[in-house]
Amino acid sequence: MYLKRLDILGFKSFANKTALRFSNGITAIVGPNGCGKTNILDALRWVLGEQRVSLLRGSKMEEVIFNGTREIKSLGMSEVTLSMINNRGILPTEYNEVQVTRRLFRSGESEYLLNKVPCRLRDIHDLFYDTGMGAHSYSVIQQEMIDAVISDKAEERRFLFEEAAGITKYKQRKKAALRKLEATEGDLLRLNDIYSEVQTQVRSLNRQQKKAQRYQDLQNDIRDWELYLNSNGMKNAQSEKQQLRDQLNALSDQKLEREASVDRISAQLEADRKEQLDLDQELSSVSGEVYDVSEKAHSLEREISVLVEKRANARTLIERNQNDIQALQARAEILAEQTEQSRQEMTEQEAEHEKLAQRLKEAEEAQAEADKQLLEARTVKDTDNQKLVDLEGRLSSGKTEDSNLTRQQQELGESMTAIEEQVAQQEADRASLQSRLSDEQQVLDEVKAEKSATEETVASLSQRMEQLIERGEELTLELSNLGASLEACQARRNLLEDMILHYEGYATGVVEVMEIRDRFTGIKGTVAEKFVPAAGLEAAMEAALGEMAGFMICDSRSSAEEVINYLKTQGRGKVGILVPDSGTLNPVVKRPEIPTESFLGWLDSSVNTEEGLKPLMQAVLSRTAVFTASADPTEILGRLPYGFNAVSTDGILYSQNIITGGAEEKFPLFRREEKLAEQDRMMTEISEKQQLVQKDKDSNNAAIAEARGESTGLSDKLESLVEDINEAGRKINETEYRLGTIGDELARLSKEKGDLSDKLKKLAGQQYSLGLDFTQLADQKQQLVDTMSKASADLDTLESSSGQAMDNVSRLQVERVESRSRSEQFASKIAHLAELKLEIQSSVEAKQNEIQRSHTEIASADETVVTLEKDLKDVFRARDDATERQNRMRTVQSDVMTHVSKREEQLKEVRAQKDSVSEQIHQLEMRVNTFDSEIGAIRQRILDEYEVDIDTVEATRPDDKLNDEEARAYLTDRKERLKNFGAVNLLALEEYRKANEREVFLKEQLDDLTTAKDDLKKTISKINHTARQLFLETFEKARANFKKLFVDLFTGGEADIYLEDPSDPLESDIMIIARPRGKKLLSITMMSGGERALTSIALLFSLYLVKPSPFCILDEIDAPLDDANCRRFLNIIRNFSVQTQFVIITHNKITMEAAENLYGVTMEQPGVSQLVAVKFSDVAEDEHTGRLVINNPEPSDEHDVQSAEPTSGDSVDSVDNEATVLPDNIAERLQSDLTVADDNSPED
């Protein structure tokens, strides 16, 4: 079996559909940190049914769905499909190819598919149980799993061993069986309670059914009278209702007449109102006409006023414009004079400006010469200053260096002293450590001896604990059986107590009387109570007495008659009564001798009773002989004279020509009190035995606890001793290491002392040479200071001359700028005057045009005013005509309104008459409705109470002796009796039948549950035995494999695994001991990271040797390994790769060398993972370019996978920007030489 393909869509960083094809052997997945390599492992674990979000490196499950980037939107679904070839039949399915799919939507919904068929998560788990391929199995190994396997959390190791042993399904079945056992015991307990309650209920229902019959008789009597009286009441109400309906019909005719009058007057009123409306519309039209004419007149008047005002405004405007033209022409003459004057001033200013320019040029030339001389002087001064600074710096540096040399000589002297002191201290430490090493070796030997003794004690104690645990299980089983027996006795006792209390099995009359026996005098009890047979003769006694066994015994005939009269009066059943009246008793006759072994004696001799009842008992039983059950009936009858009977111990009665026997289910009547006492005695014995067994169990539990405590103490002691051994070994190693360190330190100190002596000599020579250089530098500094003093005086003179020249240039520049500004002002003024002149000319022309337009407007307004005044006169005449017509129509409208008011008064009067009739009709209808309600209430009440339609029942008088008034009083009395009857169960008969059926059913259920409980206990025991055997076999095989693999990986050393509690291998912690070659015995927690990784790998692959997984995913477990250990690890991988398919996520160059296939994970787009696939068998060097290319690639049928299989002749993209080493020198060349086919695409 092997993995074929993994399809990923929308899972974490794999936004696009991506396919990984897995080949046989070793496949490596590489790529830079954060590119999504481990997401492939998460996808595989997720599709196998992983539900723990923490193992998927998230906080909630929806985080596995691609969440989008800045450029790509998030997806709404994640899907992963894993395809496997089941050619070895490891998976329990008939399919050769198995495809598992898991989907998750952002809504929280999820789907699981098995070969594209929807299934449950449980189906996925069941498919991979005990195959070593589940989401939590050792087929998926991560770096943190390495630490977990050898950490203090032993449950992680237990899970791996259980998966390898194939007992996971057994443990699941055991848990399910324990849950079922617990549920069964709970059901059994509840069912026992229910069964007892049902038995009590059956007895109670037997009494309730009799009371229910009397209750039903009383109800039927009430029902008959109710039907009769209510039927008569309905007939009377219907008669009165008919009379009211006749009156209602007459009033309805009157109402119709009034409604006709209302309709006629309303029609006339509507006609008058229509006429009024027409007049209103016509008047409105005329009024509108008057308004329109008035508005038109007003409009004409407004137009005339506007034109007159406009004409006056035009004349005023003409006058104003003429005045403005005269003023503008005067101003134009003044502007011309000002322009001429400004031109003369500007010519004079330009001549002055030329003179200033010539003077400025001469001053600037003088300044340039002064600045040149000043610059040369300053350059000389700066050079001298720099020389002085350099000399002073060299002098200061010399002083500092001299101080440093002095300080260094002092420090070296102090170091020499310190080294000498260290040498002395190291010598003393070496002597002390050598003494300590001897003591520590002696302690280690003593602890090892104590450990061996403790291990022997632990083995002995484990054997004793197994014996105690077996004894505890036996006691628990015995307690359970005693508890069941006690519950059975308690149930039998409750039944007997209830039978005694309620006289179960007796005739109805006996039960009725015995329940109220205090109301009677002289009742002694029942025959079964007073005549007590010897043990074993109950059946014979009941056969001999027959029905008489259930008879009552009264002390006199009068008492018996009182009882019988009561039962007869109340109708409560019949009863048989025995009276111990000596005058009527049969005398005891002489009984024959019966010399046979089967004859046991006469029955009266084996019955106990009180003294006063012995004659009665003898009269009844003295003629009955008792035989064994095996006696010959013919022999019995042949030995008895006429009038005598015989009874066998099994309940067969023999009399002349009659044999009575057989079996029936009935309650036993005799010896109930003795049997009740017997049950109490048995319960007491069982309880006492329970206490003794519980005491034994408590003692056994205490012994187990003590042994466990002792075992725990010994285990702790053993662990402590192991720790002490480890600690002693560590101390010895530490001491040996420190001794070696001291030797190295002494050699180092000696060498360092010689170096310091050489340095002191060298420093003394350097200090002497430095003193000679310092004197020479001081002389050079004094000469330079004298030269600089003379040059400074010359520089001051040059700076003064340069300043005067600069001031002269600045003053002339200011005067030149002022001159230029005045010239520009004159030019600007001339231009402004020219603009003003043009504006004046333009204004004059505009005003002349405006005067011309005003004359034209005046002429037009005069003509329009004449026309409008003529139109206004015509409008005034039309307004007067319309006003006259309006007044005439208003007079007609007033007459019509008066006529409409009279009609409305007439209509109001007729409507009042109609409303009066309607009110009378309403009152009668209410009375009719009242009768209807009463009749309906009677009909509904009878229907609700008796489920009878009273209209269809022919009610007859139940008793002709009672009139209606007497009948109502009788009915009231019967209802009162019914009310005081008390609680009655009307369904008692049906409930009694159902309760009996339920009692039988519950008894069957109790038997079934008891059987199921026993079966579950056997199943759990069998599961424990099988799982224990499988686990121990796997553990021993894995233990041997672990020892061998540890030696192979460490090239020596020793290691072992053992069960911390051998007495309980299915729950015991699995402990690890490991000692690499050349080291003392260490705790695994003290190992280095690489040693821990190799130890964990040895343990994991020891399980692979027991039960290989078809595939294995390894996530960077080679990270802690150095090159040598990595090669050893890969040797094991190669050995297993024959049967197991390996996928390794790695950064290790040596692991990449061992891979046959390589997948690179890249992120060309931020946040989106892509794949690059390489087969090293297909990588070759191009003959022309010298670059590596891929030949003979596998064809790809995926169009949306960016890099599932490169095409032929394409180069291969580097899968890691970090240093990656592949076989020989291919890794370096892939890193630098190989590129993707499109050279423009960015590298990963």
NORFENPE-V400478 format. One record per pair of residues at least 6 apart in sequence whose ideal C-beta (glycine too) atoms are under 6 Angstrom apart, sorted by the first residue. I is the first residue (numbers start at 1). GAP is how many residues later the second one is. If there is no record, write none. Layout:
I/GAP + I/GAP
This chain:
1/85 + 1/87 + 1/89 + 1/1109 + 2/83 + 2/1108 + 2/1139 + 3/19 + 3/81 + 3/1108 + 3/1138 + 4/79 + 4/81 + 5/16 + 5/78 + 6/14 + 6/76 + 7/12 + 7/74 + 8/6 + 8/10 + 8/35 + 8/72 + 9/8 + 9/70 + 10/55 + 10/56 + 10/65 + 10/67 + 10/68 + 11/32 + 11/53 + 11/67 + 11/69 + 12/27 + 12/52 + 13/23 + 13/26 + 13/1156 + 14/1155 + 15/51 + 15/57 + 15/1153 + 17/1183 + 18/1153 + 18/1183 + 19/1179 + 19/1182 + 19/1185 + 23/1134 + 25/1112 + 25/1131 + 26/1111 + 26/1116 + 26/1128 + 26/1129 + 26/1130 + 27/1116 + 27/1130 + 28/1116 + 28/1118 + 28/1124 + 28/1127 + 28/1130 + 29/8 + 29/1116 + 29/1130 + 30/1130 + 30/1185 + 30/1186 + 31/6 + 31/1129 + 31/1130 + 31/1184 + 31/1185 + 32/1184 + 32/1185 + 35/1126 + 35/1128 + 36/1125 + 36/1133 + 37/1108 + 37/1124 + 38/1077 + 41/1072 + 41/1074 + 42/14 + 43/37 + 45/90 + 45/95 + 46/34 + 47/33 + 47/35 + 47/53 + 47/55 + 48/87 + 49/72 + 49/75 + 49/76 + 49/86 + 50/85 + 53/8 + 62/44 + 64/14 + 65/10 + 65/13 + 66/9 + 67/7 + 68/6 + 69/1097 + 69/1098 + 76/30 + 77/28 + 78/26 + 79/24 + 80/22 + 81/20 + 82/18 + 83/16 + 84/14 + 85/12 + 86/10 + 86/12 + 90/41 + 91/7 + 91/36 + 99/16 + 101/12 + 102/10 + 103/8 + 104/6 + 112/7 + 112/9 + 112/12 + 128/6 + 129/39 + 129/40 + 130/36 + 130/38 + 130/39 + 132/7 + 132/31 + 132/975 + 132/977 + 133/6 + 133/976 + 137/26 + 138/22 + 138/962 + 138/965 + 139/970 + 139/972 + 139/973 + 140/973 + 141/973 + 141/976 + 142/973 + 143/973 + 143/974 + 146/947 + 146/950 + 146/971 + 148/8 + 149/8 + 149/947 + 149/950 + 150/922 + 150/934 + 150/942 + 150/945 + 150/946 + 154/915 + 154/916 + 157/913 + 160/943 + 162/6 + 164/870 + 164/939 + 164/942 + 164/943 + 165/865 + 165/866 + 165/869 + 167/860 + 167/863 + 167/864 + 170/853 + 170/857 + 173/850 + 174/849 + 177/839 + 177/842 + 177/843 + 180/836 + 181/835 + 184/825 + 184/828 + 184/829 + 187/822 + 188/821 + 191/814 + 191/815 + 195/807 + 198/800 + 198/801 + 198/804 + 201/794 + 202/793 + 202/797 + 203/299 + 205/783 + 205/786 + 205/787 + 205/790 + 208/777 + 208/780 + 209/779 + 209/780 + 209/783 + 211/773 + 212/772 + 212/773 + 212/774 + 212/776 + 215/766 + 215/769 + 218/760 + 221/753 + 222/752 + 223/723 + 224/734 + 225/733 + 225/742 + 225/746 + 227/726 + 227/728 + 228/727 + 228/729 + 230/708 + 230/712 + 231/719 + 231/724 + 234/701 + 234/704 + 237/694 + 237/697 + 237/698 + 241/687 + 241/690 + 244/680 + 244/683 + 244/684 + 247/677 + 248/676 + 251/666 + 251/669 + 251/670 + 254/663 + 255/662 + 258/655 + 258/656 + 258/659 + 259/655 + 261/649 + 262/648 + 262/649 + 262/652 + 265/641 + 265/642 + 265/645 + 269/634 + 269/638 + 272/627 + 272/628 + 272/631 + 275/621 + 276/620 + 276/624 + 279/614 + 279/617 + 283/606 + 286/599 + 286/600 + 287/599 + 289/593 + 290/592 + 290/593 + 290/596 + 293/585 + 293/586 + 293/589 + 294/585 + 296/579 + 297/578 + 300/568 + 300/571 + 300/572 + 303/565 + 304/561 + 304/564 + 307/554 + 307/557 + 307/558 + 310/551 + 311/547 + 311/550 + 314/540 + 314/543 + 314/544 + 317/537 + 318/533 + 318/536 + 321/526 + 321/529 + 321/530 + 324/523 + 325/519 + 325/522 + 328/512 + 328/515 + 328/516 + 332/505 + 332/508 + 335/498 + 335/501 + 335/502 + 338/495 + 339/491 + 339/494 + 342/484 + 342/487 + 342/488 + 345/481 + 346/480 + 349/473 + 349/474 + 350/473 + 352/467 + 353/466 + 356/459 + 356/460 + 356/463 + 359/453 + 360/452 + 360/456 + 363/445 + 363/446 + 363/449 + 364/445 + 366/439 + 367/438 + 367/439 + 367/442 + 370/431 + 370/432 + 370/435 + 371/431 + 373/425 + 374/424 + 374/428 + 377/418 + 377/421 + 380/411 + 381/410 + 381/414 + 384/404 + 387/397 + 388/396 + 391/386 + 391/389 + 391/390 + 394/383 + 395/382 + 398/372 + 398/376 + 401/369 + 402/368 + 405/358 + 405/361 + 405/362 + 408/355 + 409/354 + 412/344 + 412/347 + 412/348 + 415/341 + 416/340 + 419/330 + 419/333 + 419/334 + 422/327 + 423/326 + 426/316 + 426/319 + 426/320 + 429/313 + 430/312 + 433/302 + 433/305 + 433/306 + 436/299 + 437/298 + 440/288 + 440/291 + 440/292 + 443/285 + 444/284 + 447/274 + 447/277 + 447/278 + 450/271 + 451/270 + 454/260 + 454/263 + 454/264 + 457/257 + 458/256 + 461/250 + 462/600 + 462/601 + 465/242 + 465/598 + 466/597 + 468/232 + 468/235 + 468/236 + 471/229 + 472/228 + 475/218 + 475/221 + 475/222 + 478/215 + 479/214 + 482/204 + 482/208 + 485/201 + 486/200 + 489/190 + 489/193 + 489/194 + 492/187 + 493/186 + 496/176 + 496/179 + 496/180 + 499/168 + 500/172 + 503/8 + 503/11 + 504/163 + 505/161 + 505/162 + 505/164 + 506/44 + 507/43 + 508/65 + 509/58 + 509/64 + 509/65 + 509/66 + 510/42 + 510/65 + 512/60 + 513/50 + 517/6 + 520/42 + 520/43 + 521/38 + 522/32 + 522/33 + 522/34 + 522/37 + 523/31 + 524/29 + 524/31 + 525/28 + 526/26 + 527/22 + 527/24 + 528/21 + 528/141 + 528/142 + 530/23 + 530/79 + 530/83 + 531/76 + 531/78 + 531/86 + 532/76 + 533/8 + 533/73 + 533/74 + 533/137 + 534/72 + 537/69 + 538/132 + 538/133 + 539/111 + 539/112 + 540/86 + 540/107 + 540/109 + 541/129 + 542/7 + 543/104 + 543/108 + 543/110 + 544/59 + 544/80 + 544/103 + 549/120 + 551/25 + 551/27 + 552/23 + 552/25 + 553/25 + 554/6 + 554/23 + 554/25 + 557/22 + 560/17 + 560/19 + 567/6 + 580/33 + 580/36 + 582/33 + 585/30 + 585/34 + 586/33 + 588/30 + 588/34 + 592/49 + 594/45 + 598/29 + 598/30 + 598/33 + 599/28 + 600/26 + 601/25 + 602/23 + 603/18 + 603/21 + 603/23 + 604/14 + 604/17 + 604/18 + 607/10 + 609/8 + 623/21 + 624/21 + 624/23 + 625/21 + 626/21 + 627/9 + 627/19 + 627/21 + 628/21 + 629/19 + 629/20 + 629/21 + 633/21 + 636/10 + 636/18 + 637/17 + 640/6 + 645/10 + 646/8 + 647/6 + 652/9 + 653/7 + 725/356 + 726/356 + 726/357 + 729/351 + 729/352 + 733/347 + 939/11 + 942/6 + 942/8 + 962/8 + 1027/39 + 1028/37 + 1028/38 + 1031/34 + 1032/33 + 1034/72 + 1037/69 + 1038/64 + 1038/65 + 1038/68 + 1039/18 + 1041/61 + 1041/64 + 1042/15 + 1042/56 + 1042/57 + 1042/60 + 1045/53 + 1045/56 + 1045/57 + 1046/9 + 1046/52 + 1049/45 + 1049/49 + 1049/79 + 1050/26 + 1050/27 + 1052/25 + 1053/22 + 1053/23 + 1053/24 + 1054/21 + 1055/19 + 1056/17 + 1057/13 + 1057/15 + 1058/13 + 1059/6 + 1059/9 + 1060/8 + 1060/9 + 1060/11 + 1061/7 + 1072/12 + 1074/10 + 1074/21 + 1075/6 + 1076/15 + 1089/31 + 1090/30 + 1090/31 + 1090/35 + 1093/27 + 1094/31 + 1101/31 + 1108/31 + 1108/32 + 1111/30 + 1112/28 + 1112/30 + 1113/30 + 1114/30 + 1115/30 + 1116/29 + 1118/8 + 1118/28 + 1118/30 + 1118/33 + 1123/27 + 1126/22 + 1126/24 + 1130/24 + 1133/9 + 1144/7 + 1149/72 + 1152/70 + 1153/70 + 1157/18 + 1158/16 + 1159/12 + 1159/14 + 1160/12 + 1160/55 + 1161/8 + 1162/8 + 1162/82 + 1163/6 + 1164/6 + 1170/32 + 1170/33 + 1171/32 + 1172/31 + 1172/41 + 1172/43 + 1173/31 + 1173/32 + 1174/38 + 1178/12 + 1178/13 + 1178/14 + 1179/9 + 1180/11 + 1181/7 + 1182/7 + 1187/46 + 1188/41 + 1188/45 + 1188/46 + 1189/20 + 1189/22 + 1190/16 + 1190/22 + 1193/12 + 1193/13 + 1193/15 + 1194/11 + 1196/8 + 1196/9 + 1198/6 + 1210/27 + 1211/23 + 1211/24 + 1212/22 + 1213/23 + 1214/16 + 1214/17 + 1214/29 + 1220/7 + 1220/11 + 1221/6
